[in-house]
């Protein structure tokens, strides 16, 4: 980067809508305080995010370039090094805005950190605007509505809070969105149009890696969530997705790789089968049986609040 005083803002690898929008919005939040910043992305955007950006005629943030050591950065929608850029400690973290569990970050100096258990990072950013008596512009308010709806499954996810409902109502007024349910339907329809994606691209469209402790040894687990209003379309590809996930698990040196299909409308989820070792393990974690290469995990629709805690609880008991 030519100007090392400019803060580079980015979300996690394999970004979802909240990660991309949060970076764009935080650039504006800082700009309104006369702080130079640029939003970037670490990977390609998914169909839902692209639909939302096209809706308000905002370009996709550029890919993060090679950063000089000591570059000022801001992390949004993540705070675990495994989900971020390599050699994270080589850079000067100045901001962390996130709604996930506390990760493994350390800093040499005090930084602005905002971690709260809400449904979307964009909810936190809206509260940050309010606290400084600032207002996001209409087009960014539209993006923020989309991010909150996406991350909370239109406020039906167990991650949704009163702050999310408040933020979505206020932002929809700024964005002049009259029918939020119809807006959500458009987003979820766009999210579900994945015919053009390869099996690997579909798995990677919303994919995160986590480390868990089992018998004082780290377990590395990847979790892919495929949210859709048309689960039968995904189930038709389950055998191919199974094979792609096994290849990706090996290539990424993961102990396990979960591919979870979430029916947005029915609020139900299924785990696609993997190899025999993982299948046996996951039937124990989720107390269910594999049938036709699918493991029903009921109403566990939130990776953050339901699936990751289920894994943590299972390992803690052994």
N, C-alpha and C positions, 0 to 999 in steps of 0.2 A: 504494500500500500504506500502511496506517495506521502500521505500525511499521517504520521504515526500518532498524532494527537486525536485522530478520529477513532471513536469507539466502534469496534466490529461487533455487531449483534447477530446471534444465530441460535436456532433451536437445536433439537437433538437430531441424530442420524435417522434416516428413514422418516422424514418429518410428516406429521399429520397436519390437519388444517390449523389447529391451535398453535403449533410450533411455527409455522410460516407466518400466520397473521400476527402472532405476538411479536415477532422480530420487526415486522413492518410498523406495527403500532408503537412499539417502544422507540423506534427511530423518531416518530412524530412527538412522542411524550418528551423526549430529550431535546428535540429541536425547539419545542415551545419554551424550553428553559435556556435556549441559546447554547446547547451542548451539541457538538458535532458528532454524528453517528451515522453508520450505514448498515442496513439490514442485509443479511446474506442467508443462504441455505446450505446445508451439508449434503443433501441428495435431491433427487428429482421430486416433484410434487405429485400428489395423487389426483385422480379425476375430480373428486369433490372440491379440493382446493383450487384446481384450475378453473372449474366452473364458477366458483365464488369470485376469484380474481377477475375473470372475464366479465362478470356481472357488473363490476364497478370500474372496469377498464384500468386496472392496476397491473403492472408487469410483475412477473415472477422475480423475486430477488435473485441477484446473480449468485453463482457458486462462490463459496468462500475461497479467496486466493491464498497463496502461501503467505503466512504472516511472519513479520520479523520478530525475533525474540523480544519479549517485553511489551508487545503490542497490547493496548488496552482493549478488553473484550467485555461483552455482556452476555450472559447465558439466560435464555428464556425457555420455559417448559422442560427443563431438565437441570439436574445438579449432580449427576453421577458421571464420573470420568469415562466409564465404559460406553456411555451414550453420546459422548462429545468428541472433540477433535483429539488427535494424538498429542502427547506431550503437553497436556493442559497446563501443567505447572510452569511451563516456560513463558506463559503470558500473564499479563496483569489483569486479573479478574476484578472488575469494578462494580458489576451489578449481577445479581442472581434473582430472577423472578420465576417462581415455580409453584406448583400445587401438588408435587409428588413427595414421597417420603424423603427424609434427609439422607443424602448419599455420602460419598467419601471425599468431598472437596476440602482442601485446606488452602489458606491464603496467608501471605506474609504480612499483609496490611489489612486494616478494617475495610469492609466493603458494604455496599448497599445490598442487603439481602431481604427479600420478601417471600416467605414460604408460608402458605396458609392452606388448610384442607378445604378447598373449594373445587368446583367441577371443571374450571377452565382457567388457564393463565390469563386469558383476556378479561376475566372477571376481576382479577387482581389489578390489572392495568387500568380498568375503568375506575376502580377505587382510588388508584394513585392519581389519576386525572382529577378526581373530585377533591382529593385532599389538598391539591394545589390550586383549586378553583380554575382548572383548565377543562376544555371540552374537546373531544376528538372530532374531526371533521366528518361530514355526513358519509362519505365513502368509506372511511375507516370504521365508523360506527356500524355500517352494514357488514363489513368483514368481521367485526367483533361479535355481532349477533350470530353470524354463521359459525364462528369458532366455538362459542358457548353452546349453541344448539348441537353442534357436532360432538363435542366432548361429553355432553350430558345426555345425549340421545333425546334432545328436545325436553330436557328437564325430567326425564323418566328414569335416568340412571340413579343408582344409590349414591353416586358422588355429588348429585345436585344439592345445593344448599340455598338458604334464604338469600345469601349474597348473590348467587347466580341468578335467581329469579328477579331480584331487584335490578341487577346490572342489565339483564336482558330487556326488562321493561323500559328502563331509562334509555338504553341504546336504541331500541326499536323506535322510540319517539324521535330521537335525533336523526335516525336513518329514514324516518317516515315509512316504516314497514307496517302496513295496516293489518295483514293477516300472517302472523308468525307461523301458524300451523302449515299454511300453504308454502311459505318460505322454507320451512323445515322439510316438507315433502320434496321440493325441488332439490334441496341439498342431498337428501338421502337417495333420491333417484339417480343423481349424478354419481354419488358414491358407489351405487350398485352397478353402474355400467362399466364392467371390467372385462368384457369380451375380448378387447384388444390387448389385454395384458397377458404375458406369458405366465406360466405357473410360478416361476421364481419371482417375477415382478409383482405378482399378486401377494405372495408371501411377504415380500419386502415392503409392500405399500404402507403397512403400519406395524413395524417390527422393532422390538427393543430387547436388549440383552441385560440380564441381571446376574448377580453373584449371590449365592446362598452358602451358608456354613453348615456342613454336615460332618459330624464327627471330627471337628477341627480341620476339615479339608474343604476348600472352596468348590462349589458346584456352579458351573456356568450354564445358564439356561436362557434360551431365546424364546420370546413369546410373540407370535404374530396374531393380530386380531383382524379378521375380515368381517366388517360390519356391512349388512346388506338388508334390503327389503325383499330380496328374492333368493332365499337360501337354497332353493332347489337348483338354481343355476350353479352355485358353488358345489353342492353335493354331487352334481353330475361330473365334476372334475376331481372328486376326492382322491381317486386312485393316483392320478397324475400329480396332485398336490402332495400326496404321501411320499411319492418317490422324490419329488423336488425337495421336500423338507429333509429327507434323509441325506441327500447329497449336500444340502446347505449346512446341515449339522456337522457333517464331517469336514467340509471345507472351512468352517468357522471354528473348529475345535471346541464345539459345545458338547456338554454332557447330555442335554436334552433340548429339543426344539418343539415347542407346542404351537400348533396351528389351530386357532379357535375361530369358529364361525358363529357370529352373533346375529340373530334375527332381531332387527331393530324394532319391528312392529309387535312381535310376540314376546319380546324380552326373554328369549331363551337362547342357550348356547350349546355348541357341540365341539368336541375335540376330534380332529381328524387323526386317524391311526398313524403310527410310525412303525418302528421295528418292535419285535416282541418284547425286548427289555423295557423300552419306554412304555409300551402299552400296559405291561404288567404293573409298572411303577405308577402310572397315572390312574389306573383303576383304584389303587389304594388311596391316592391323594384325594380323589373326588368321589370315592365310595360309589362307583358305578361300574357297569360292565360294557365292554366293547361289543357293538352289534353292527354288522355290515360296514366295518371300517369307520364307525363313528361312536364316540363316547359322549352320551348326554351328560352335561354338567348343570342342567336346570337353569335357574335364573341368574347364574353368575355371568353378568354382562360387563363388569368393570374389571379390567386388568389390574388397575391400581388398588381398588378397594376390596375386591373379592378374590381374584385369581392369585395375585402375588401373596396376599396374606394367607391363603389356603396352603400355598407351598411353604411359606415360612413356618406356619404352625405345624405342618407335617414334619419338617426337618427338626424343629425344636423338641418334638416328642421322641426323637430317635437318637 
